[in-house]
Amino acid sequence: MLKQMELSADEITLGEIRALCSQDSANRVQKRDRLEHRASLNPFALLPHKPNYLLPVTFANISKRPYEGDPKAEKYQDTEAKFQISLKYLAVEDLMWDGLDVQVAFTVASYWQAYNGEISAPFRETNYEPEIIFNYSRPWSLLGLPIEQTFVSLNHQSNGQTGELSRSWNRIIGGVVFAQNANVTWGLRTWWRIPEEDKQSFDDPDGDDNPYIERYMGYGEIGGVWSISDNHTLELLLRNNLRSDNRGAVQLGWTFPITRHLRGYVEYFNGYGESLIYYNQHTQRLGLGVKLTNWL
């Protein structure tokens, strides 16, 4: 901390000195928030939103059912690559009161038949997710639980396809992030889908691309991050449709060190809605790769 103060003695403010003094006792959510606000002062900087990673090799049970009528789909392989790029920009700080920020985020998750030279290694599915987020980063308590962040977002998700392969939905998402202690963080997200009218025909550009998606994706999810150390992290994501058929999803992740700046990443998914094309298809996937940025 003293070294940081020496390096920036001419520019550091009293508030920043106080923040540095309390940094050692801060939990990981608070530390990320402070780092993001400092980085946002750089006009050339974009911030990570969700984790950014590349899984060069994944093994999954690729279903051909959504692709009926597409001749190349019969040649899809169960081995493919997956990657996610997720960035955000801090557009407005302290909008109406201290701690309420407006963020603009964009996430791309892509499934790439990288080893399928027979059909020219196509990108099988890509999901695009822009959103506007109103994030309140001041802690408060709910029934004794320490809430570090509270947010509401306007979210659009689409796979950019047309016709029978088109999938998209719009949601208003609300959530909270709890800091159980310095190393255990978990969050709750719940959403309301903005209604759409039914399609008049399968190639109608207007209307609902994926009716009954809530029956598979549910109305929310719970996630947790256990930072075992600065180098090892375990992640858990749970989702359920809260119906008698008990459709949902579980995702597990392990992040581990490779070099000082590069982390390895193992991800396992089992359930519905890993991607929009499979919102109503049960899939399993196991992947190994590298993670560039983590949740915390």
C-alpha atoms as a printed R data frame, in Angstrom:
    type eleno elety resid chain resno       x       y       z
1   ATOM     1    CA   MET     A     1   0.000   0.000   0.000
2   ATOM     2    CA   LEU     A     2   2.845   2.410   0.862
3   ATOM     3    CA   LYS     A     3   4.461   1.709  -2.496
4   ATOM     4    CA   GLN     A     4   1.206   2.583  -4.264
5   ATOM     5    CA   MET     A     5   0.977   5.851  -2.350
6   ATOM     6    CA   GLU     A     6   4.596   6.744  -3.177
7   ATOM     7    CA   LEU     A     7   4.090   6.106  -6.893
8   ATOM     8    CA   SER     A     8   1.001   8.304  -7.084
9   ATOM     9    CA   ALA     A     9   1.680  10.816  -4.312
10  ATOM    10    CA   ASP     A    10   1.096  13.844  -6.534
11  ATOM    11    CA   GLU     A    11  -2.296  12.728  -7.779
12  ATOM    12    CA   ILE     A    12  -3.884  10.608  -5.064
13  ATOM    13    CA   THR     A    13  -6.897  12.035  -3.240
14  ATOM    14    CA   LEU     A    14  -7.888  11.713   0.402
15  ATOM    15    CA   GLY     A    15 -10.730   9.376  -0.561
16  ATOM    16    CA   GLU     A    16  -8.322   7.132  -2.453
17  ATOM    17    CA   ILE     A    17  -5.965   7.040   0.547
18  ATOM    18    CA   ARG     A    18  -8.851   5.903   2.742
19  ATOM    19    CA   ALA     A    19  -9.781   3.289   0.169
20  ATOM    20    CA   LEU     A    20  -6.214   1.973   0.096
21  ATOM    21    CA   CYS     A    21  -6.105   1.817   3.896
22  ATOM    22    CA   SER     A    22  -9.244  -0.327   4.023
23  ATOM    23    CA   GLN     A    23  -8.399  -2.414   0.953
24  ATOM    24    CA   ASP     A    24  -6.792  -5.247   2.911
25  ATOM    25    CA   SER     A    25 -10.010  -5.821   4.876
26  ATOM    26    CA   ALA     A    26 -12.288  -5.483   1.842
27  ATOM    27    CA   ASN     A    27 -13.966  -8.513   0.322
28  ATOM    28    CA   ARG     A    28 -13.389  -9.454  -3.310
29  ATOM    29    CA   VAL     A    29 -16.549  -7.747  -4.575
30  ATOM    30    CA   GLN     A    30 -15.453  -4.453  -3.041
31  ATOM    31    CA   LYS     A    31 -11.927  -4.839  -4.418
32  ATOM    32    CA   ARG     A    32 -13.205  -5.451  -7.947
33  ATOM    33    CA   ASP     A    33 -15.525  -2.445  -7.744
34  ATOM    34    CA   ARG     A    34 -12.670  -0.165  -6.663
35  ATOM    35    CA   LEU     A    35 -10.349  -1.451  -9.380
36  ATOM    36    CA   GLU     A    36 -13.048  -0.966 -12.015
37  ATOM    37    CA   HIS     A    37 -13.663   2.636 -10.994
38  ATOM    38    CA   ARG     A    38  -9.943   3.389 -11.075
39  ATOM    39    CA   ALA     A    39  -9.570   1.726 -14.496
40  ATOM    40    CA   SER     A    40 -12.549   3.667 -15.845
41  ATOM    41    CA   LEU     A    41 -10.481   6.858 -15.535
42  ATOM    42    CA   ASN     A    42  -8.467   5.589 -18.505
43  ATOM    43    CA   PRO     A    43 -10.384   6.755 -21.621
44  ATOM    44    CA   PHE     A    44  -8.955   3.837 -23.616
45  ATOM    45    CA   ALA     A    45 -10.045   1.114 -21.193
46  ATOM    46    CA   LEU     A    46 -12.901  -1.356 -21.474
47  ATOM    47    CA   LEU     A    47 -13.742  -3.447 -18.417
48  ATOM    48    CA   PRO     A    48 -14.428  -7.189 -18.249
49  ATOM    49    CA   HIS     A    49 -18.056  -8.016 -17.465
50  ATOM    50    CA   LYS     A    50 -18.595 -11.762 -17.261
51  ATOM    51    CA   PRO     A    51 -15.531 -14.055 -17.429
52  ATOM    52    CA   ASN     A    52 -13.522 -14.039 -20.659
53  ATOM    53    CA   TYR     A    53 -12.224 -17.466 -21.627
54  ATOM    54    CA   LEU     A    54 -11.295 -19.850 -24.429
55  ATOM    55    CA   LEU     A    55 -11.982 -23.581 -24.280
56  ATOM    56    CA   PRO     A    56 -10.114 -24.974 -27.322
57  ATOM    57    CA   VAL     A    57 -11.458 -28.459 -26.656
58  ATOM    58    CA   THR     A    58 -14.927 -29.341 -25.370
59  ATOM    59    CA   PHE     A    59 -16.864 -32.588 -25.543
60  ATOM    60    CA   ALA     A    60 -20.667 -32.358 -25.776
61  ATOM    61    CA   ASN     A    61 -23.693 -34.325 -26.923
62  ATOM    62    CA   ILE     A    62 -24.484 -32.147 -29.950
63  ATOM    63    CA   SER     A    63 -28.171 -32.516 -30.822
64  ATOM    64    CA   LYS     A    64 -29.092 -32.348 -34.523
65  ATOM    65    CA   ARG     A    65 -32.786 -31.802 -33.790
66  ATOM    66    CA   PRO     A    66 -32.878 -27.971 -33.960
67  ATOM    67    CA   TYR     A    67 -31.034 -28.085 -37.294
68  ATOM    68    CA   GLU     A    68 -33.471 -30.300 -39.203
69  ATOM    69    CA   GLY     A    69 -33.360 -29.354 -42.879
70  ATOM    70    CA   ASP     A    70 -29.757 -28.128 -42.733
71  ATOM    71    CA   PRO     A    71 -27.639 -30.716 -44.626
72  ATOM    72    CA   LYS     A    72 -24.362 -29.851 -42.897
73  ATOM    73    CA   ALA     A    73 -25.883 -30.439 -39.448
74  ATOM    74    CA   GLU     A    74 -25.657 -34.212 -39.909
75  ATOM    75    CA   LYS     A    75 -21.884 -33.796 -39.915
76  ATOM    76    CA   TYR     A    76 -21.652 -31.759 -36.725
77  ATOM    77    CA   GLN     A    77 -19.106 -33.241 -34.321
78  ATOM    78    CA   ASP     A    78 -19.357 -33.583 -30.550
79  ATOM    79    CA   THR     A    79 -15.868 -32.096 -30.186
80  ATOM    80    CA   GLU     A    80 -15.741 -28.339 -30.677
81  ATOM    81    CA   ALA     A    81 -14.295 -25.135 -29.226
82  ATOM    82    CA   LYS     A    82 -16.142 -22.622 -27.085
83  ATOM    83    CA   PHE     A    83 -15.188 -19.084 -26.143
84  ATOM    84    CA   GLN     A    84 -16.739 -16.101 -24.404
85  ATOM    85    CA   ILE     A    85 -15.885 -12.407 -24.752
86  ATOM    86    CA   SER     A    86 -17.634 -10.102 -22.283
87  ATOM    87    CA   LEU     A    87 -16.934  -6.376 -21.896
88  ATOM    88    CA   LYS     A    88 -18.587  -3.402 -20.258
89  ATOM    89    CA   TYR     A    89 -18.212   0.347 -20.123
90  ATOM    90    CA   LEU     A    90 -18.930   2.536 -17.114
91  ATOM    91    CA   ALA     A    91 -21.154   5.116 -18.805
92  ATOM    92    CA   VAL     A    92 -22.387   7.160 -15.821
93  ATOM    93    CA   GLU     A    93 -21.139   7.271 -12.231
94  ATOM    94    CA   ASP     A    94 -23.348   8.258  -9.281
95  ATOM    95    CA   LEU     A    95 -26.409   8.763 -11.472
96  ATOM    96    CA   MET     A    96 -28.927   9.892  -8.852
97  ATOM    97    CA   TRP     A    97 -27.057   9.151  -5.660
98  ATOM    98    CA   ASP     A    98 -23.644   7.948  -4.541
99  ATOM    99    CA   GLY     A    99 -22.885   4.408  -5.723
100 ATOM   100    CA   LEU     A   100 -25.517   4.147  -8.471
101 ATOM   101    CA   ASP     A   101 -23.736   3.619 -11.794
102 ATOM   102    CA   VAL     A   102 -24.948   2.976 -15.331
103 ATOM   103    CA   GLN     A   103 -23.011   0.319 -17.226
104 ATOM   104    CA   VAL     A   104 -23.281  -0.776 -20.854
105 ATOM   105    CA   ALA     A   105 -22.231  -4.390 -21.444
106 ATOM   106    CA   PHE     A   106 -21.896  -6.789 -24.359
107 ATOM   107    CA   THR     A   107 -21.239 -10.532 -24.197
108 ATOM   108    CA   VAL     A   108 -20.576 -12.982 -27.033
109 ATOM   109    CA   ALA     A   109 -20.518 -16.754 -26.452
110 ATOM   110    CA   SER     A   110 -19.621 -18.876 -29.469
111 ATOM   111    CA   TYR     A   111 -19.561 -22.602 -30.242
112 ATOM   112    CA   TRP     A   112 -17.078 -23.372 -33.011
113 ATOM   113    CA   GLN     A   113 -16.714 -26.624 -34.950
114 ATOM   114    CA   ALA     A   114 -13.003 -25.860 -35.150
115 ATOM   115    CA   TYR     A   115 -11.901 -29.421 -35.959
116 ATOM   116    CA   ASN     A   116 -14.602 -30.156 -38.511
117 ATOM   117    CA   GLY     A   117 -12.726 -29.516 -41.738
118 ATOM   118    CA   GLU     A   118 -15.207 -31.589 -43.721
119 ATOM   119    CA   ILE     A   119 -17.752 -28.753 -43.495
120 ATOM   120    CA   SER     A   120 -15.196 -25.913 -43.361
121 ATOM   121    CA   ALA     A   121 -15.113 -25.546 -39.542
122 ATOM   122    CA   PRO     A   122 -18.224 -23.350 -39.114
123 ATOM   123    CA   PHE     A   123 -19.340 -21.434 -36.058
124 ATOM   124    CA   ARG     A   124 -22.307 -23.621 -35.129
125 ATOM   125    CA   GLU     A   125 -23.949 -21.186 -32.704
126 ATOM   126    CA   THR     A   126 -23.150 -17.705 -31.422
127 ATOM   127    CA   ASN     A   127 -25.162 -15.856 -28.772
128 ATOM   128    CA   TYR     A   128 -25.081 -12.060 -28.524
129 ATOM   129    CA   GLU     A   129 -26.108 -10.358 -25.283
130 ATOM   130    CA   PRO     A   130 -26.157  -6.551 -25.031
131 ATOM   131    CA   GLU     A   131 -27.511  -5.017 -21.836
132 ATOM   132    CA   ILE     A   132 -27.837  -1.783 -19.912
133 ATOM   133    CA   ILE     A   133 -27.205  -2.197 -16.182
134 ATOM   134    CA   PHE     A   134 -28.101   0.048 -13.257
135 ATOM   135    CA   ASN     A   135 -25.722  -1.097 -10.524
136 ATOM   136    CA   TYR     A   136 -25.780   0.065  -6.890
137 ATOM   137    CA   SER     A   137 -22.489  -0.785  -5.183
138 ATOM   138    CA   ARG     A   138 -23.091   0.363  -1.610
139 ATOM   139    CA   PRO     A   139 -23.516  -2.459   0.945
140 ATOM   140    CA   TRP     A   140 -26.726  -3.022   2.858
141 ATOM   141    CA   SER     A   141 -28.312  -5.896   4.772
142 ATOM   142    CA   LEU     A   142 -31.320  -8.093   4.000
143 ATOM   143    CA   LEU     A   143 -32.472 -10.360   6.836
144 ATOM   144    CA   GLY     A   144 -28.950 -10.288   8.197
145 ATOM   145    CA   LEU     A   145 -27.354 -11.165   4.853
146 ATOM   146    CA   PRO     A   146 -24.601  -8.780   3.688
147 ATOM   147    CA   ILE     A   147 -25.539  -7.467   0.227
148 ATOM   148    CA   GLU     A   148 -22.624  -5.862  -1.609
149 ATOM   149    CA   GLN     A   149 -24.267  -4.992  -4.925
150 ATOM   150    CA   THR     A   150 -27.816  -4.568  -6.225
151 ATOM   151    CA   PHE     A   151 -28.621  -4.270  -9.907
152 ATOM   152    CA   VAL     A   152 -31.382  -4.042 -12.501
153 ATOM   153    CA   SER     A   153 -30.697  -4.527 -16.206
154 ATOM   154    CA   LEU     A   154 -32.462  -4.412 -19.546
155 ATOM   155    CA   ASN     A   155 -31.174  -7.471 -21.400
156 ATOM   156    CA   HIS     A   156 -31.473  -8.708 -24.984
157 ATOM   157    CA   GLN     A   157 -30.135 -12.088 -26.070
158 ATOM   158    CA   SER     A   158 -30.127 -13.417 -29.623
159 ATOM   159    CA   ASN     A   159 -28.304 -15.946 -31.788
160 ATOM   160    CA   GLY     A   160 -28.420 -13.704 -34.840
161 ATOM   161    CA   GLN     A   161 -30.128 -16.326 -37.013
162 ATOM   162    CA   THR     A   162 -33.225 -16.112 -39.198
163 ATOM   163    CA   GLY     A   163 -36.133 -18.433 -39.916
164 ATOM   164    CA   GLU     A   164 -36.451 -21.647 -37.914
165 ATOM   165    CA   LEU     A   165 -32.995 -21.236 -36.354
166 ATOM   166    CA   SER     A   166 -33.768 -17.786 -34.935
167 ATOM   167    CA   ARG     A   167 -33.728 -17.548 -31.133
168 ATOM   168    CA   SER     A   168 -34.057 -14.393 -29.035
169 ATOM   169    CA   TRP     A   169 -35.710 -12.931 -25.960
170 ATOM   170    CA   ASN     A   170 -35.797  -9.692 -24.013
171 ATOM   171    CA   ARG     A   171 -35.717  -9.563 -20.223
172 ATOM   172    CA   ILE     A   172 -35.696  -7.220 -17.278
173 ATOM   173    CA   ILE     A   173 -33.254  -8.753 -14.804
174 ATOM   174    CA   GLY     A   174 -32.834  -7.904 -11.145
175 ATOM   175    CA   GLY     A   175 -30.330  -9.310  -8.712
176 ATOM   176    CA   VAL     A   176 -28.158  -9.023  -5.644
177 ATOM   177    CA   VAL     A   177 -24.606 -10.076  -4.806
178 ATOM   178    CA   PHE     A   178 -23.827 -11.377  -1.318
179 ATOM   179    CA   ALA     A   179 -20.345 -11.455   0.220
180 ATOM   180    CA   GLN     A   180 -20.571 -14.364   2.649
181 ATOM   181    CA   ASN     A   181 -17.012 -13.637   3.749
182 ATOM   182    CA   ALA     A   182 -13.776 -12.417   2.187
183 ATOM   183    CA   ASN     A   183 -13.535 -15.426  -0.134
184 ATOM   184    CA   VAL     A   184 -17.086 -16.733  -0.652
185 ATOM   185    CA   THR     A   185 -19.421 -14.725  -2.864
186 ATOM   186    CA   TRP     A   186 -22.792 -15.710  -4.236
187 ATOM   187    CA   GLY     A   187 -25.518 -14.002  -6.155
188 ATOM   188    CA   LEU     A   188 -29.161 -14.287  -7.104
189 ATOM   189    CA   ARG     A   189 -30.654 -13.162 -10.424
190 ATOM   190    CA   THR     A   190 -34.324 -13.227 -11.307
191 ATOM   191    CA   TRP     A   191 -35.939 -12.091 -14.544
192 ATOM   192    CA   TRP     A   192 -39.198 -11.175 -16.210
193 ATOM   193    CA   ARG     A   193 -39.470 -11.871 -19.897
194 ATOM   194    CA   ILE     A   194 -40.914  -9.035 -21.973
195 ATOM   195    CA   PRO     A   195 -43.879 -10.666 -23.779
196 ATOM   196    CA   GLU     A   196 -43.947 -11.122 -27.559
197 ATOM   197    CA   GLU     A   197 -46.786 -11.996 -29.907
198 ATOM   198    CA   ASP     A   198 -46.954 -15.425 -31.538
199 ATOM   199    CA   LYS     A   199 -45.442 -15.882 -34.986
200 ATOM   200    CA   GLN     A   200 -47.873 -16.123 -37.892
201 ATOM   201    CA   SER     A   201 -45.531 -18.562 -39.685
202 ATOM   202    CA   PHE     A   202 -42.142 -20.158 -39.052
203 ATOM   203    CA   ASP     A   203 -40.378 -17.590 -41.280
204 ATOM   204    CA   ASP     A   204 -42.202 -14.584 -39.804
205 ATOM   205    CA   PRO     A   205 -39.471 -12.069 -38.786
206 ATOM   206    CA   ASP     A   206 -41.724 -10.749 -36.003
207 ATOM   207    CA   GLY     A   207 -43.078 -12.610 -33.008
208 ATOM   208    CA   ASP     A   208 -41.799 -15.107 -30.458
209 ATOM   209    CA   ASP     A   209 -38.744 -17.092 -31.622
210 ATOM   210    CA   ASN     A   210 -38.768 -19.436 -28.638
211 ATOM   211    CA   PRO     A   211 -42.185 -19.905 -27.016
212 ATOM   212    CA   TYR     A   212 -42.258 -21.377 -23.524
213 ATOM   213    CA   ILE     A   213 -38.569 -20.652 -22.947
214 ATOM   214    CA   GLU     A   214 -39.371 -20.040 -19.266
215 ATOM   215    CA   ARG     A   215 -40.440 -23.688 -18.960
216 ATOM   216    CA   TYR     A   216 -36.800 -24.629 -19.557
217 ATOM   217    CA   MET     A   217 -34.799 -21.592 -18.420
218 ATOM   218    CA   GLY     A   218 -36.990 -20.773 -15.443
219 ATOM   219    CA   TYR     A   219 -37.243 -17.339 -13.887
220 ATOM   220    CA   GLY     A   220 -33.850 -16.960 -12.276
221 ATOM   221    CA   GLU     A   221 -30.598 -18.535 -11.172
222 ATOM   222    CA   ILE     A   222 -28.209 -18.753  -8.230
223 ATOM   223    CA   GLY     A   223 -24.438 -18.628  -8.602
224 ATOM   224    CA   GLY     A   224 -21.507 -18.837  -6.244
225 ATOM   225    CA   VAL     A   225 -17.751 -18.240  -6.355
226 ATOM   226    CA   TRP     A   226 -15.344 -19.699  -3.808
227 ATOM   227    CA   SER     A   227 -11.925 -18.070  -4.045
228 ATOM   228    CA   ILE     A   228  -9.820 -20.738  -2.371
229 ATOM   229    CA   SER     A   229  -6.799 -18.491  -2.926
230 ATOM   230    CA   ASP     A   230  -5.751 -15.776  -5.345
231 ATOM   231    CA   ASN     A   231  -5.023 -18.532  -7.862
232 ATOM   232    CA   HIS     A   232  -7.679 -21.218  -7.377
233 ATOM   233    CA   THR     A   233 -11.409 -20.573  -7.761
234 ATOM   234    CA   LEU     A   234 -14.452 -22.851  -7.769
235 ATOM   235    CA   GLU     A   235 -17.722 -21.741  -9.387
236 ATOM   236    CA   LEU     A   236 -21.290 -23.041  -9.227
237 ATOM   237    CA   LEU     A   237 -24.390 -22.022 -11.195
238 ATOM   238    CA   LEU     A   238 -27.861 -23.487 -10.535
239 ATOM   239    CA   ARG     A   239 -31.070 -22.924 -12.451
240 ATOM   240    CA   ASN     A   240 -34.515 -24.578 -12.217
241 ATOM   241    CA   ASN     A   241 -37.882 -23.991 -13.874
242 ATOM   242    CA   LEU     A   242 -39.745 -24.558 -10.566
243 ATOM   243    CA   ARG     A   243 -42.180 -26.956 -12.227
244 ATOM   244    CA   SER     A   244 -43.021 -30.586 -11.639
245 ATOM   245    CA   ASP     A   245 -40.867 -31.719 -14.590
246 ATOM   246    CA   ASN     A   246 -37.859 -30.189 -12.784
247 ATOM   247    CA   ARG     A   247 -35.987 -28.876 -15.812
248 ATOM   248    CA   GLY     A   248 -32.954 -26.797 -15.023
249 ATOM   249    CA   ALA     A   249 -29.187 -26.632 -15.306
250 ATOM   250    CA   VAL     A   250 -25.996 -26.913 -13.294
251 ATOM   251    CA   GLN     A   251 -22.624 -25.495 -14.280
252 ATOM   252    CA   LEU     A   252 -19.358 -26.120 -12.440
253 ATOM   253    CA   GLY     A   253 -16.054 -24.355 -13.011
254 ATOM   254    CA   TRP     A   254 -12.509 -24.598 -11.693
255 ATOM   255    CA   THR     A   255  -9.888 -21.917 -12.342
256 ATOM   256    CA   PHE     A   256  -6.230 -22.700 -11.619
257 ATOM   257    CA   PRO     A   257  -2.864 -21.008 -12.298
258 ATOM   258    CA   ILE     A   258  -0.712 -21.650 -15.379
259 ATOM   259    CA   THR     A   259   1.512 -18.565 -15.372
260 ATOM   260    CA   ARG     A   260   1.457 -15.329 -13.403
261 ATOM   261    CA   HIS     A   261  -1.155 -13.786 -15.699
262 ATOM   262    CA   LEU     A   262  -2.771 -16.821 -17.326
263 ATOM   263    CA   ARG     A   263  -5.214 -19.211 -15.672
264 ATOM   264    CA   GLY     A   264  -6.404 -22.627 -16.717
265 ATOM   265    CA   TYR     A   265 -10.133 -23.296 -16.727
266 ATOM   266    CA   VAL     A   266 -12.271 -26.433 -16.586
267 ATOM   267    CA   GLU     A   267 -16.033 -26.103 -17.181
268 ATOM   268    CA   TYR     A   268 -18.839 -28.658 -16.926
269 ATOM   269    CA   PHE     A   269 -22.463 -27.997 -17.918
270 ATOM   270    CA   ASN     A   270 -25.498 -30.267 -17.584
271 ATOM   271    CA   GLY     A   271 -29.055 -29.163 -18.341
272 ATOM   272    CA   TYR     A   272 -31.144 -26.869 -20.513
273 ATOM   273    CA   GLY     A   273 -30.265 -23.520 -22.040
274 ATOM   274    CA   GLU     A   274 -26.502 -23.639 -22.389
275 ATOM   275    CA   SER     A   275 -27.085 -21.748 -25.636
276 ATOM   276    CA   LEU     A   276 -30.254 -20.317 -27.164
277 ATOM   277    CA   ILE     A   277 -30.468 -22.938 -29.913
278 ATOM   278    CA   TYR     A   278 -30.643 -25.551 -27.133
279 ATOM   279    CA   TYR     A   279 -33.007 -23.716 -24.797
280 ATOM   280    CA   ASN     A   280 -35.345 -26.748 -24.904
281 ATOM   281    CA   GLN     A   281 -32.687 -29.427 -25.442
282 ATOM   282    CA   HIS     A   282 -30.842 -31.206 -22.643
283 ATOM   283    CA   THR     A   283 -27.079 -31.027 -23.167
284 ATOM   284    CA   GLN     A   284 -23.880 -31.949 -21.373
285 ATOM   285    CA   ARG     A   285 -20.483 -30.388 -22.006
286 ATOM   286    CA   LEU     A   286 -16.999 -30.717 -20.525
287 ATOM   287    CA   GLY     A   287 -14.321 -28.269 -21.633
288 ATOM   288    CA   LEU     A   288 -10.703 -27.399 -20.874
289 ATOM   289    CA   GLY     A   289  -8.932 -24.169 -21.715
290 ATOM   290    CA   VAL     A   290  -7.719 -20.830 -20.402
291 ATOM   291    CA   LYS     A   291  -9.465 -17.983 -18.608
292 ATOM   292    CA   LEU     A   292  -8.339 -14.420 -19.213
293 ATOM   293    CA   THR     A   293 -10.544 -12.692 -16.624
294 ATOM   294    CA   ASN     A   294 -12.501 -14.138 -13.722
295 ATOM   295    CA   TRP     A   295 -15.648 -13.110 -11.860
296 ATOM   296    CA   LEU     A   296 -13.576 -11.736  -8.963
